[in-house]
């Protein structure tokens, strides 16, 4: 008799500045990970436990405090290993094109600096899910502190656009857009930052974003 994985994927509002945390797991294999549990690690751990799954890893998209401040409590509750880019010196370092496996799920990492030098995008190809952290929001992209960081972010965006198929669902690190999630196709068609024809246009849009939002009635 064939056994099929039962995917568990929950987007949870964890507090902070409209932060999202994620529970991703294989109920059949009884293993799960927490992604950016942030301000509410107890909530994500409880949801895993209620579905009979052990949390094997706590994964951070990047090291900004609003994404990692729940790590210590999450580790205390689960005894799981923390996984992040090597710049953060985690228990398990995840580099570009590296992956982490749990149950029958395999998450691939893309190193996407710009918003943060240690930023990772996490891609589950089998289930058509990409967790974009603070790189791509619904209708927006992550903030940058300098033109140099913005150029890095532009390059990261181009690699993600090339690597992730249009039908993949996009799950961001904050609830900053008109919807809590999107698809790659929809973001390519409507996100003004992804519509820029080159990095110079991208930089101009970044510098004039407040005026652009006002002109187009965006929040």
Helices and strands as residue ranges (DSSP letters): E 7-15, E 19-26, E 31-35, G 38-40, H 41-50, E 54-59, H 65-68, H 71-78, E 81-84, G 86-88, E 92-93, E 99-102, E 105-111, E 120-124, E 129-133, E 136-137, E 140-141, H 147-163, E 169-172, E 181-183, H 184-190, H 199-207, H 209-216
